[in-house]
Amino acid sequence: MQPASPLAPPGATRRRRPIYLLALIATAVALLAGYAVSAVSTANAATTLLSQGKPVTASSTENAGSPPSAAVDGNTGTRWSSAFSDPQWLQVDLGSQASISQVVLNWEAAYAKSFQIQTSNDGNTWTTIYTTTTGTGGVQTLNVTGTGRYVRMNGSVRATQYGYSLWEFQVYGSTSGTGCGTSNAALNRPVSASSTENAGSPPSAAVDGNTGTRWSSAFSDPQWLQVDLGASSQVCQVVLNWEAAYAKSFQIQTSNDGNTWTTIYTTTTGTGGVQTLNVTGTGRYVRMNGTVRATGYGYSLWEFQIFTGGGTSSPPPSASPSPTPTTTPTGPPVSGGGSLGPNVIVFDPSMSSASIQSQLDTVFHQQESNQFGTQRYALMFKPGSYSGFNAQIGFYTSILGLGQNPDDVQIHGDITVDAGWFGGNATQNFWRSAENMSVYPSAGFTRWAVAQAAPFRRMDIHGDLNLAPNGYGWASGGYIADSRVSGTLQPYSQQQWFTRDSQIGGNLNGVWNMVFSGVQGAPGTSFPNPPYTNVPQSPVTREKPYLYLDSGGNYNVFVPSMRTNSSGVTWANGNTPGSSIPLTQFYVVKQGDSAQTINNALSQGYNLLFTPGIYHVSQTLNVTRANTVVLGIGYPTIIPDNGVDAMHVSDVDGVKLGGLLFDAGTTNSQNLLQVGTAGSTASHASNPTSIQDVFFRIGGAGPGSATNSLVVNSNNTIIDHIWAWRADHGAGAGWTTNPAQTGLIVNGNNVMAYGLFVEHYQQYEVLWNGNGGRTIFLQNEMPYDPPSQAAWRSGTNGYAAYKVADTVTSHEAWGLGSYCNFTADPSIHADHAFEAPNNANVKFHDLLTVSLGGKGTIDHVINSTGGAAQGTATVPVNVVSYP
């Protein structure tokens, strides 16, 4: 079940030119381009094509299909095109200063009437080496004279009503081959460090161009400072401007992936002061790796400067265990870190309990019944002890501890979710979360009466955890992971629940479907009476990344390590194993940021931290870099406009997606989220992509449409708690007003899924096409609103909730439940809830179906096995094992 947010009107679309005309233009241009290049080779034997494959940026991009990189890829069938306005520019970074002798512009039909060719050494101050007000389009070969590292076409008057569009932008000239550029390639680039002494000396201070600010580390060995140049570059010089706390022994190292390092300079007799080191090396990442300090303090740099020459190069094929698409940085440089925005409220132990209670109440009173509103909040508590308040958590609200471990934030009071707003019925307590805190409840128990999309992660409850509303009204949730409950887990009226990799003192009862995976203290499997399913160890897991404050008061994101055959919490014996990423390595996305800005940040090597807000995206967000973290706090909501897909993740290692809500737009999107490209074959077994607390909704606040919500093409992906909801209530909920076919499609092999909540889609709710898949827990409701049997599906009675494709030869699933509630036509039948090939290696454990109040019938549980779920008694039909 899922609401949508108000949608902006779709933007103007570009009129399509006749295909035959485009084909003639492309053919003629390609012939002319071939002539131009051969002429250059003959007439200027001493010059070289310098621009191809180099980093390129532009003032704007018309759409995702015409990026700046297409103008320097050597392919005359791809192009860059700009917005439909003046002025616009396209700029290429040659990597080092060059002598420019010729520029070839291969225009698409949308060309420049007036433009200049300009050069620059720093990308800021420009010299014009060619200008015209009578541009002809076609292929323009310009013999010029100039020098610079950066070359741009600066268009001032368009020849058509469209933008500027170039099939290719070619810059010819020469470099000395051994010269070093004069621009500091590290200036304001993403930077990280092994540690930071305090908030006043962050890593970013060493690359800000200000010799009055500095980075300083903790007082221990070893320590490092690392800069991401955005693309693989030939490094020719490094300048270290040390503060008094310098390195006696250190190395300068380069890397193409940020993991495997090559030493290009080493010393055990560091002098401090300003050290200018002439080096030779290649890499996207450059770091100072300090091994012995010269003083009792840490390592401290006023500035860390890197100079490049000889252009850029791609990493060798062996640099990464799986293919990583080359990302060309685009757009103006963005900065990492900074403010988390107005919808993040941070509490400090020095604040009075009355002040904290007042702010908590203000947010709750706004959000208590705000099911389809646009407000979003994150309530964050700094490490320390708090007492004397009750934090009631409403819609679109996350309460978070900012310690590295749950016990760093101690709440001697209450965190509560109840259902007074809905008459004691908790089945619509969606979209709220609690994470990374230790709670000492005032009455001996914490009440967390939630439904879908309400994760409870890294929580330490000193007492019981009651999952039912006051009065034990209806409840239908929920999800717990990496948490400890010293007392008893008390589901009471919860119809189904999933708990993973946790520790509990005991479990009180269950209604239909209580599933445990890797939970210490959980009851053994006894399904269906009591309805417990216990998988003793979780096959493969990685806990969700989370925000925390280090000892210096700096924000970091902690990325837990992958575990196999795991049980219990990750923090039982100290810190959760994993690694930290400073906030300076994240672009902090705030409401109002455009899709272009977000994509620019991704292309420049940043991770993303989405702050609470609503984000309309007019182009697909493209995550192409391995190990990128995309983390949301406070239910940031991404809405695709004009029918684009909201987000695509390339088929790369280790991307982490967490804490996001994807909302369908009014124009149909094919997929809201796609992970991996169609036909992906690479193995990611050692470093899978993970999808955690990622939610999807079609309709609810208004009409919305998306064919599929989540499509997983990458092998080995971990899906850890999703709710894909085609709205059954709210505005825009209707058979024709919020159409959606499928909630989850899995095409990748060896995909692991925990905690699937998928509801009300019009065809298969889950369609599993890959081999080796495993699912632990599914909660499903079939669509409420088929107007008739024939309208739902002709020839066959309905669609299965969980379909394993006929071609699959291996699959296993535990603890799956599906319910029908055909309110529009209670005479409707579904042949079965689960459908799978008859194969000894396709196995199911502990399945159930229910007809809610007798509104409709599910004739069988799986294939032709299991009796009919029907009648007003609302009694489950169970299958313990299949086949």
NORQUI-V780062 format. One record per residue. N is the residue number from 1. SS is DSSP state (helix for helix, strand for strand, loop for the rest). BURIAL is + if it has 9 or more other ideal C-beta (glycine too) atoms within 8 Angstrom, else -. D_FIRST is the distance of its C-alpha to the first C-alpha in Angstrom with 1 decimal. Layout:
{{N:SS:BURIAL:D_FIRST} {N:SS:BURIAL:D_FIRST}}
This chain:
{{1:loop:+:0.0} {2:loop:+:3.8} {3:loop:+:7.2} {4:loop:+:10.5} {5:loop:+:14.0} {6:loop:-:17.1} {7:loop:+:18.8} {8:loop:-:22.5} {9:loop:-:24.5} {10:loop:-:25.3} {11:loop:-:28.7} {12:loop:-:31.8} {13:loop:-:32.1} {14:loop:-:35.5} {15:loop:-:37.5} {16:loop:-:38.1} {17:loop:-:41.8} {18:loop:-:43.4} {19:helix:-:43.0} {20:helix:-:46.7} {21:helix:+:47.7} {22:helix:+:45.6} {23:helix:-:47.0} {24:helix:-:50.6} {25:helix:+:50.0} {26:helix:+:48.4} {27:helix:-:51.4} {28:helix:+:54.0} {29:helix:+:52.4} {30:helix:+:52.2} {31:helix:-:55.9} {32:helix:+:56.9} {33:helix:+:54.9} {34:helix:-:56.8} {35:helix:+:60.1} {36:helix:+:59.2} {37:helix:+:58.4} {38:helix:-:61.5} {39:helix:+:63.6} {40:helix:+:62.4} {41:helix:-:63.2} {42:helix:-:66.7} {43:helix:-:67.6} {44:loop:+:66.1} {45:loop:-:66.6} {46:loop:-:66.3} {47:loop:+:62.8} {48:strand:-:59.4} {49:strand:+:56.0} {50:loop:+:54.3} {51:loop:+:50.9} {52:loop:+:49.2} {53:loop:-:46.2} {54:loop:+:46.7} {55:loop:+:44.0} {56:strand:+:43.3} {57:strand:+:41.6} {58:strand:+:41.2} {59:loop:-:40.8} {60:loop:+:37.7} {61:loop:+:36.1} {62:loop:+:35.1} {63:loop:-:32.1} {64:loop:+:31.1} {65:loop:-:33.4} {66:loop:+:36.5} {67:loop:+:36.7} {68:helix:+:40.0} {69:helix:+:40.6} {70:helix:+:41.1} {71:helix:+:44.4} {72:helix:+:46.0} {73:loop:+:44.8} {74:loop:-:47.9} {75:loop:-:45.9} {76:loop:+:47.0} {77:loop:-:44.1} {78:loop:-:41.6} {79:loop:+:41.8} {80:strand:+:40.7} {81:strand:+:40.0} {82:loop:+:39.6} {83:loop:+:38.0} {84:loop:+:40.0} {85:loop:-:42.2} {86:loop:-:45.4} {87:loop:-:46.2} {88:strand:+:44.4} {89:strand:+:45.6} {90:strand:+:45.2} {91:strand:+:46.7} {92:strand:+:47.6} {93:strand:+:48.6} {94:strand:+:51.5} {95:strand:+:51.4} {96:strand:+:54.9} {97:strand:+:57.5} {98:strand:+:59.0} {99:strand:-:61.7} {100:strand:+:60.1} {101:strand:+:62.3} {102:strand:+:60.1} {103:strand:+:56.6} {104:strand:+:55.3} {105:strand:+:52.6} {106:strand:+:51.1} {107:strand:+:49.4} {108:loop:+:46.9} {109:loop:+:47.6} {110:loop:+:46.1} {111:loop:+:48.9} {112:strand:+:50.5} {113:strand:+:53.5} {114:strand:+:54.2} {115:strand:+:53.4} {116:strand:+:54.9} {117:strand:+:55.0} {118:strand:+:55.0} {119:strand:+:55.5} {120:strand:+:54.7} {121:loop:+:55.4} {122:loop:-:52.5} {123:loop:-:49.9} {124:loop:-:50.7} {125:loop:-:54.3} {126:loop:+:55.0} {127:strand:+:58.2} {128:strand:-:58.4} {129:strand:+:60.4} {130:strand:+:59.8} {131:strand:-:58.9} {132:strand:-:59.0} {133:loop:-:58.2} {134:loop:-:58.9} {135:loop:+:56.3} {136:loop:-:56.6} {137:loop:+:53.4} {138:loop:+:53.8} {139:strand:+:55.1} {140:strand:+:56.9} {141:strand:+:59.1} {142:strand:+:60.2} {143:strand:-:63.0} {144:strand:+:62.5} {145:strand:-:63.9} {146:strand:+:61.9} {147:strand:-:60.5} {148:strand:+:57.1} {149:strand:+:54.2} {150:strand:+:51.7} {151:strand:+:52.3} {152:strand:+:50.3} {153:strand:+:50.3} {154:strand:+:49.9} {155:strand:+:49.3} {156:strand:+:50.3} {157:strand:+:50.6} {158:strand:+:48.6} {159:loop:+:50.4} {160:loop:-:47.4} {161:loop:-:44.5} {162:loop:+:42.2} {163:loop:+:42.2} {164:loop:+:44.4} {165:strand:+:43.9} {166:strand:+:45.9} {167:strand:+:45.9} {168:strand:+:48.0} {169:strand:+:49.5} {170:strand:+:52.4} {171:strand:+:54.5} {172:strand:+:57.9} {173:strand:+:60.2} {174:strand:+:61.5} {175:loop:+:61.0} {176:loop:-:63.6} {177:loop:-:61.5} {178:loop:-:62.3} {179:loop:+:61.6} {180:loop:+:58.9} {181:loop:+:56.7} {182:loop:-:57.2} {183:loop:+:53.6} {184:loop:-:51.8} {185:loop:+:48.9} {186:loop:+:47.2} {187:loop:+:47.1} {188:loop:-:43.7} {189:loop:+:42.1} {190:loop:+:39.3} {191:strand:+:41.1} {192:strand:+:40.4} {193:strand:+:42.6} {194:loop:-:43.0} {195:loop:+:43.3} {196:loop:+:44.0} {197:loop:+:46.6} {198:loop:-:44.8} {199:loop:-:42.6} {200:loop:-:45.7} {201:loop:+:46.4} {202:loop:+:43.2} {203:helix:+:43.6} {204:helix:+:43.0} {205:helix:+:46.2} {206:helix:+:48.2} {207:helix:+:47.1} {208:loop:+:47.0} {209:loop:-:50.6} {210:loop:-:51.7} {211:loop:-:54.5} {212:loop:-:54.0} {213:loop:-:50.6} {214:loop:+:50.1} {215:strand:+:48.0} {216:strand:+:49.2} {217:loop:+:48.0} {218:loop:+:48.2} {219:loop:-:51.7} {220:loop:-:51.6} {221:loop:-:52.2} {222:loop:-:50.7} {223:strand:+:48.5} {224:strand:+:47.3} {225:strand:+:46.2} {226:strand:+:44.4} {227:strand:+:43.8} {228:strand:+:41.6} {229:strand:+:43.7} {230:strand:+:40.8} {231:strand:+:42.8} {232:strand:+:45.4} {233:strand:+:48.7} {234:strand:+:52.4} {235:strand:+:53.2} {236:strand:+:56.8} {237:strand:+:57.1} {238:strand:+:55.5} {239:strand:+:56.7} {240:strand:+:56.0} {241:strand:+:56.8} {242:strand:+:57.1} {243:loop:+:57.1} {244:loop:-:59.7} {245:loop:+:57.3} {246:loop:+:57.7} {247:strand:+:57.5} {248:strand:+:60.6} {249:strand:+:59.0} {250:strand:+:56.1} {251:strand:+:54.9} {252:strand:+:53.4} {253:strand:+:50.8} {254:strand:+:48.8} {255:strand:+:45.7} {256:loop:+:43.7} {257:loop:+:40.5} {258:loop:-:40.8} {259:loop:-:41.5} {260:loop:-:44.9} {261:loop:+:47.7} {262:strand:+:51.2} {263:strand:-:53.9} {264:strand:+:55.9} {265:strand:+:57.9} {266:strand:-:58.9} {267:strand:-:61.3} {268:loop:-:62.5} {269:loop:-:64.7} {270:loop:+:62.3} {271:loop:-:64.1} {272:loop:+:61.5} {273:loop:-:62.0} {274:strand:-:61.0} {275:strand:+:61.0} {276:strand:-:60.9} {277:strand:+:60.2} {278:strand:-:60.9} {279:strand:+:58.7} {280:strand:-:57.6} {281:strand:+:54.1} {282:strand:+:50.9} {283:strand:+:47.3} {284:strand:+:44.2} {285:strand:+:44.2} {286:strand:+:47.4} {287:strand:+:47.9} {288:strand:+:50.7} {289:strand:+:50.7} {290:strand:+:52.9} {291:strand:+:54.5} {292:strand:+:57.3} {293:strand:+:57.4} {294:loop:+:60.7} {295:loop:-:60.1} {296:loop:-:58.6} {297:loop:+:55.6} {298:loop:+:52.8} {299:loop:+:52.7} {300:strand:+:52.6} {301:strand:+:52.6} {302:strand:+:53.2} {303:strand:+:52.2} {304:strand:+:51.3} {305:strand:+:52.3} {306:strand:+:51.9} {307:strand:+:53.8} {308:strand:+:53.3} {309:strand:+:55.5} {310:strand:+:55.9} {311:strand:+:52.3} {312:strand:+:49.2} {313:loop:-:48.7} {314:loop:-:45.9} {315:loop:+:45.5} {316:loop:-:47.1} {317:helix:-:45.0} {318:helix:-:45.4} {319:helix:-:44.0} {320:loop:+:40.4} {321:loop:-:39.3} {322:loop:+:37.0} {323:loop:-:37.3} {324:loop:+:36.2} {325:loop:-:36.1} {326:loop:-:38.5} {327:loop:+:36.9} {328:loop:+:39.2} {329:loop:+:38.6} {330:loop:+:37.8} {331:loop:+:38.1} {332:loop:-:39.7} {333:loop:-:39.6} {334:loop:+:36.8} {335:loop:-:37.1} {336:loop:+:35.1} {337:loop:+:34.3} {338:loop:-:34.7} {339:loop:-:32.7} {340:loop:+:29.1} {341:loop:+:28.7} {342:loop:-:28.3} {343:loop:+:24.7} {344:strand:+:25.9} {345:strand:+:27.8} {346:strand:+:30.3} {347:strand:+:32.0} {348:loop:-:35.5} {349:loop:-:37.2} {350:loop:-:40.0} {351:loop:-:37.8} {352:loop:-:38.2} {353:helix:+:35.6} {354:helix:-:35.7} {355:helix:-:35.0} {356:helix:+:32.0} {357:helix:+:30.7} {358:helix:-:31.2} {359:helix:+:29.1} {360:helix:+:26.3} {361:helix:+:26.3} {362:helix:-:26.3} {363:helix:+:23.1} {364:helix:+:21.4} {365:helix:-:22.5} {366:helix:+:21.0} {367:helix:+:17.6} {368:loop:+:17.3} {369:loop:-:15.2} {370:loop:+:14.6} {371:loop:+:10.9} {372:loop:+:11.3} {373:loop:-:14.8} {374:loop:-:16.6} {375:loop:+:18.4} {376:loop:+:18.2} {377:strand:+:20.5} {378:strand:+:22.1} {379:strand:+:24.4} {380:strand:+:27.0} {381:strand:+:29.9} {382:loop:+:33.2} {383:loop:+:35.0} {384:strand:+:36.8} {385:strand:-:36.6} {386:strand:+:34.9} {387:strand:-:35.1} {388:strand:-:34.7} {389:strand:+:31.2} {390:strand:+:27.7} {391:strand:+:24.9} {392:strand:+:21.9} {393:loop:+:18.8} {394:loop:+:16.3} {395:loop:+:13.4} {396:loop:+:14.2} {397:strand:+:17.3} {398:strand:+:18.9} {399:strand:+:22.1} {400:strand:+:24.4} {401:strand:+:27.9} {402:loop:+:30.3} {403:loop:+:32.6} {404:loop:-:33.1} {405:loop:+:32.3} {406:helix:+:30.3} {407:helix:-:33.6} {408:helix:+:34.7} {409:strand:+:32.5} {410:strand:+:33.2} {411:strand:+:31.5} {412:strand:+:33.7} {413:strand:+:31.3} {414:strand:+:27.6} {415:strand:+:24.1} {416:strand:+:21.8} {417:strand:+:18.2} {418:loop:+:18.4} {419:loop:+:16.7} {420:helix:-:19.5} {421:helix:-:17.6} {422:helix:+:15.5} {423:loop:-:18.5} {424:loop:+:18.3} {425:loop:+:14.9} {426:loop:+:13.0} {427:loop:-:9.8} {428:loop:+:8.1} {429:loop:+:10.3} {430:loop:+:8.3} {431:loop:+:10.3} {432:strand:+:13.8} {433:strand:+:16.5} {434:strand:+:20.1} {435:strand:+:22.6} {436:strand:+:26.3} {437:strand:+:27.9} {438:strand:+:30.1} {439:strand:+:29.5} {440:loop:+:32.2} {441:loop:+:30.4} {442:loop:-:32.7} {443:loop:-:32.1} {444:loop:-:32.0} {445:strand:+:28.3} {446:strand:+:25.2} {447:strand:+:22.1} {448:strand:+:18.8} {449:loop:+:16.4} {450:loop:+:13.0} {451:loop:+:9.7} {452:loop:+:7.8} {453:loop:+:9.4} {454:loop:+:12.3} {455:loop:+:15.4} {456:strand:+:18.8} {457:strand:+:21.4} {458:strand:+:25.2} {459:strand:+:25.5} {460:strand:+:28.7} {461:strand:+:28.4} {462:loop:+:31.9} {463:loop:+:31.1} {464:strand:+:28.3} {465:strand:+:24.6} {466:strand:+:22.9} {467:loop:+:19.2} {468:loop:+:19.1} {469:loop:+:19.1} {470:loop:+:22.5} {471:loop:-:23.5} {472:loop:-:21.5} {473:loop:+:18.7} {474:loop:-:15.6} {475:strand:+:13.8} {476:loop:+:11.5} {477:loop:+:11.6} {478:loop:+:13.1} {479:strand:+:15.5} {480:strand:+:19.2} {481:strand:+:21.7} {482:loop:+:25.3} {483:loop:+:25.6} {484:strand:+:28.4} {485:strand:+:28.4} {486:loop:-:32.0} {487:loop:+:31.2} {488:loop:+:28.9} {489:strand:+:25.2} {490:strand:+:24.2} {491:loop:+:20.9} {492:loop:+:22.1} {493:loop:+:19.2} {494:strand:+:16.6} {495:loop:-:15.9} {496:strand:+:15.5} {497:strand:+:16.4} {498:strand:+:17.7} {499:strand:+:20.7} {500:strand:+:22.7} {501:loop:+:26.1} {502:loop:+:26.7} {503:strand:+:29.3} {504:strand:+:29.0} {505:loop:-:31.8} {506:loop:-:30.4} {507:strand:+:27.5} {508:loop:-:27.6} {509:loop:-:25.7} {510:loop:+:22.7} {511:loop:+:20.8} {512:loop:+:19.6} {513:strand:+:19.1} {514:strand:+:20.4} {515:strand:+:21.1} {516:strand:+:23.5} {517:strand:+:24.8} {518:loop:+:27.9} {519:loop:+:27.7} {520:strand:+:31.1} {521:loop:-:31.6} {522:loop:+:28.9} {523:loop:-:29.9} {524:loop:-:31.1} {525:loop:-:29.4} {526:loop:-:29.8} {527:loop:+:26.9} {528:loop:+:26.5} {529:loop:-:28.6} {530:loop:+:27.6} {531:loop:+:24.4} {532:strand:+:25.1} {533:strand:+:25.0} {534:strand:+:27.0} {535:strand:+:27.6} {536:loop:-:30.5} {537:loop:+:30.2} {538:strand:+:27.4} {539:strand:-:29.0} {540:strand:+:28.3} {541:strand:+:26.4} {542:strand:+:26.6} {543:loop:+:25.1} {544:loop:+:23.2} {545:loop:+:25.6} {546:strand:+:25.9} {547:strand:+:27.9} {548:strand:+:31.1} {549:strand:+:34.5} {550:loop:+:37.6} {551:loop:-:40.9} {552:loop:-:41.9} {553:loop:-:38.9} {554:loop:+:37.5} {555:strand:+:33.8} {556:strand:+:33.1} {557:strand:+:30.2} {558:strand:+:30.7} {559:strand:+:29.8} {560:strand:+:30.1} {561:loop:+:32.0} {562:strand:-:30.8} {563:strand:+:31.5} {564:strand:-:32.2} {565:strand:-:32.3} {566:strand:+:31.1} {567:loop:+:30.5} {568:loop:+:30.4} {569:loop:+:29.8} {570:loop:+:31.2} {571:loop:+:33.0} {572:loop:-:35.0} {573:loop:-:38.3} {574:loop:-:38.0} {575:loop:-:36.2} {576:loop:+:33.4} {577:loop:-:35.1} {578:strand:-:34.2} {579:strand:-:35.2} {580:strand:+:34.7} {581:strand:+:34.2} {582:strand:+:35.5} {583:helix:+:33.4} {584:helix:+:36.1} {585:helix:+:34.8} {586:strand:+:31.4} {587:strand:+:30.9} {588:strand:+:29.0} {589:strand:+:26.5} {590:loop:+:26.3} {591:loop:+:24.6} {592:loop:-:26.8} {593:loop:-:27.7} {594:loop:-:27.8} {595:helix:+:26.7} {596:helix:+:30.4} {597:helix:+:31.1} {598:helix:+:28.4} {599:helix:+:29.8} {600:helix:+:33.3} {601:helix:+:32.5} {602:helix:+:31.1} {603:helix:+:34.2} {604:loop:+:36.4} {605:loop:+:35.3} {606:loop:+:32.9} {607:strand:+:29.8} {608:strand:+:26.9} {609:strand:+:25.6} {610:strand:+:22.9} {611:loop:+:23.2} {612:loop:+:20.5} {613:loop:+:20.0} {614:strand:+:18.7} {615:strand:+:20.4} {616:strand:+:21.0} {617:strand:+:22.7} {618:loop:+:25.1} {619:loop:+:26.0} {620:loop:+:24.5} {621:strand:+:24.7} {622:strand:+:27.0} {623:strand:+:27.4} {624:loop:+:30.7} {625:loop:+:32.4} {626:loop:+:32.4} {627:loop:+:31.1} {628:loop:+:29.3} {629:strand:+:26.9} {630:strand:+:24.0} {631:strand:+:22.5} {632:strand:+:20.3} {633:strand:+:20.5} {634:strand:+:18.5} {635:strand:+:15.4} {636:strand:+:17.3} {637:strand:+:15.2} {638:strand:+:16.8} {639:strand:+:16.7} {640:strand:+:19.0} {641:loop:+:21.3} {642:loop:+:23.4} {643:loop:-:21.6} {644:loop:+:22.6} {645:loop:+:20.7} {646:loop:+:19.4} {647:strand:+:21.2} {648:strand:+:23.6} {649:strand:+:25.2} {650:loop:+:28.6} {651:loop:+:29.8} {652:loop:+:31.3} {653:loop:+:31.6} {654:loop:+:29.6} {655:loop:+:27.0} {656:strand:+:24.6} {657:strand:+:21.2} {658:strand:+:19.3} {659:strand:+:17.1} {660:strand:+:15.6} {661:strand:+:12.5} {662:strand:+:12.9} {663:strand:+:11.8} {664:loop:+:13.0} {665:loop:+:16.1} {666:loop:-:17.4} {667:loop:+:19.8} {668:loop:+:18.5} {669:strand:+:18.7} {670:strand:-:19.7} {671:strand:+:18.0} {672:strand:+:16.0} {673:strand:+:17.8} {674:strand:+:20.8} {675:strand:+:22.8} {676:loop:+:26.3} {677:loop:-:28.1} {678:loop:-:28.2} {679:loop:-:30.9} {680:loop:+:31.0} {681:loop:-:33.5} {682:loop:+:34.3} {683:loop:-:33.9} {684:loop:+:32.1} {685:loop:-:32.7} {686:loop:-:34.5} {687:loop:+:32.0} {688:loop:+:28.6} {689:loop:+:25.8} {690:strand:+:22.9} {691:strand:+:19.2} {692:strand:+:17.9} {693:strand:+:14.9} {694:strand:+:13.8} {695:strand:+:10.3} {696:strand:+:9.1} {697:strand:+:7.1} {698:strand:+:8.5} {699:loop:+:9.0} {700:strand:+:8.0} {701:strand:+:11.3} {702:loop:+:13.2} {703:loop:+:13.8} {704:loop:+:13.2} {705:loop:+:14.2} {706:strand:+:14.8} {707:strand:+:16.4} {708:strand:+:15.3} {709:strand:+:13.1} {710:strand:+:15.5} {711:strand:+:19.0} {712:strand:+:21.3} {713:loop:+:25.0} {714:loop:+:26.8} {715:loop:+:28.4} {716:loop:+:27.8} {717:loop:+:24.6} {718:strand:+:22.8} {719:strand:+:19.0} {720:strand:+:18.3} {721:strand:+:14.7} {722:strand:+:11.9} {723:strand:+:8.2} {724:strand:+:7.7} {725:strand:+:4.5} {726:strand:+:6.0} {727:loop:+:4.7} {728:loop:+:6.1} {729:loop:-:7.5} {730:loop:+:9.4} {731:strand:+:12.2} {732:loop:+:12.4} {733:loop:+:10.1} {734:loop:-:12.7} {735:loop:+:14.3} {736:loop:-:16.5} {737:loop:+:14.9} {738:loop:+:12.0} {739:loop:+:13.6} {740:loop:+:12.8} {741:loop:+:14.9} {742:strand:+:14.0} {743:strand:+:11.7} {744:strand:+:14.8} {745:strand:+:18.4} {746:strand:+:21.1} {747:loop:+:24.6} {748:loop:+:26.3} {749:loop:+:28.4} {750:loop:+:28.2} {751:loop:+:24.7} {752:strand:+:23.4} {753:strand:+:19.8} {754:strand:+:18.7} {755:strand:+:15.4} {756:strand:+:13.2} {757:strand:+:9.6} {758:strand:+:8.7} {759:strand:+:6.8} {760:loop:+:7.8} {761:loop:+:10.4} {762:loop:+:13.6} {763:loop:-:16.1} {764:loop:+:16.3} {765:loop:+:13.1} {766:strand:+:15.5} {767:strand:+:19.0} {768:strand:+:21.7} {769:loop:+:25.0} {770:loop:+:26.7} {771:loop:+:29.2} {772:loop:+:29.2} {773:strand:+:25.5} {774:strand:+:24.2} {775:strand:+:20.9} {776:strand:+:20.7} {777:strand:+:17.6} {778:strand:+:14.7} {779:strand:+:11.8} {780:strand:+:10.5} {781:strand:+:9.5} {782:loop:+:11.3} {783:loop:+:10.5} {784:loop:+:11.1} {785:loop:+:13.1} {786:loop:+:16.0} {787:loop:-:18.9} {788:loop:-:21.4} {789:helix:+:22.3} {790:helix:-:24.2} {791:helix:-:21.5} {792:helix:+:19.2} {793:loop:+:22.1} {794:loop:-:25.8} {795:loop:-:28.2} {796:loop:-:25.9} {797:loop:+:23.4} {798:loop:+:20.0} {799:loop:+:18.7} {800:loop:+:18.5} {801:loop:+:15.3} {802:strand:+:17.5} {803:strand:+:20.6} {804:strand:+:23.5} {805:loop:+:25.8} {806:loop:-:29.2} {807:loop:-:31.0} {808:loop:+:29.6} {809:loop:-:32.4} {810:loop:+:30.8} {811:strand:+:27.4} {812:strand:+:26.5} {813:strand:+:23.3} {814:strand:+:23.0} {815:strand:+:20.6} {816:strand:+:18.0} {817:strand:+:16.1} {818:strand:+:14.5} {819:strand:+:13.8} {820:strand:+:14.2} {821:loop:+:13.5} {822:loop:+:15.2} {823:loop:-:15.3} {824:loop:-:16.9} {825:loop:+:19.6} {826:loop:-:20.0} {827:loop:-:23.0} {828:loop:+:20.9} {829:strand:+:21.7} {830:strand:+:20.4} {831:strand:+:23.4} {832:strand:+:21.9} {833:strand:+:18.8} {834:strand:+:20.7} {835:strand:+:23.3} {836:loop:+:25.9} {837:loop:+:29.6} {838:loop:-:32.2} {839:loop:+:33.6} {840:loop:-:34.8} {841:loop:-:33.1} {842:strand:+:29.6} {843:strand:+:28.7} {844:strand:+:25.9} {845:strand:+:26.0} {846:strand:+:24.3} {847:strand:+:21.9} {848:strand:+:20.4} {849:strand:+:18.8} {850:strand:+:17.9} {851:strand:+:17.9} {852:helix:+:16.1} {853:helix:-:18.9} {854:helix:+:20.6} {855:loop:+:18.3} {856:loop:+:19.3} {857:strand:+:21.0} {858:strand:+:20.6} {859:strand:+:24.4} {860:strand:+:24.7} {861:strand:+:23.0} {862:strand:+:24.3} {863:loop:+:26.6} {864:loop:-:28.9} {865:strand:-:28.8} {866:loop:+:27.4} {867:loop:-:27.5} {868:loop:-:25.2} {869:strand:+:22.1} {870:loop:-:22.8} {871:loop:-:24.1} {872:loop:-:23.1} {873:loop:-:23.9} {874:loop:+:20.5} {875:loop:-:22.6} {876:loop:+:21.5} {877:strand:+:23.7} {878:strand:+:24.6} {879:strand:+:26.4} {880:strand:-:27.9} {881:strand:-:29.3} {882:strand:+:29.3} {883:loop:-:31.7}}
